[in-house]
Amino acid sequence: MISNWISNRRFDIKTNILRKVIKLREWSKDWNRLQVYNGFTHEERVKGWQLTWYLRDVGVLPKFPTECSICGSHDKVNYHNEDYYSPDAVVAVCQRCHFKIHKRFNEPDPFSKLVQEHAVGDKQGGWFSQLTLTPIDLAGELRTQFGEEIITDLHQGLVSRGVITAEDYELLRASL
């Protein structure tokens, strides 16, 4: 009886050591619900956030970006994503610029001023100067073009582009 228990316990320990577990970060109940952005719902945006953090945690993306791609600030820099179905297509932005990007539909003047001020020299025509002041439904356009399976297809694209391994993709898919 004890020898069976010891044998089973060794198996459990060995299995747990060999089993790779992906634990995605969780959206805190204390955090605000996200508004729809580019047609992406709160749930889609949270999944995109989780996958971006996963890519940070496994070293695909730098864990903490250091410089804002718009103004060059090194203060409170994080990632911004226009397409939450593509968690690796992120850009580093400081908190100040990030707020202006997300508020540009309702408050266009601060964002327009930001573009005028920083879309010069080597940043002329930069990604941020291409953003529209009119809300778009990018998520809806992608769903229409590729079908409801777009999330699966784009996440599988992480594997085909070599961003993550097929094994990690399967573990990740089970976590979502």
C-alpha angles and dihedrals in degrees: 000000000000091000089054090050091049091047092049092045091053089050091051092050093046091047092050092049092050096042112090112214125197114204113189120211114259128231106242119242086226093061122090122261108256120244121234108276123187087346094303114132125224089261093050092047092050091050089050090049091049092050093047089052090048089054088049093048094052093046101252090118125030106266093226117022111216107202133044110240090216110042102010094239119155093201120107095342118180138149130286125197128193092183113046091187088069106055093178094055095084133134129209114247135165120242093255094055092040092059091049091051094051094043096046095103094057098027107032098162099071091047093047089051090050091053092047091049099046109025092087135109112356090358093056107125089012121162093269094054088059093060116110125232089217117082114251132196099226092158091054092047091051092047090050093047099043105019131241090301090070093109092056092044094050094045089050085053087066086065096044090050090050094244092127135005123258089244092054090047091056091048090046093049090053089052096055 
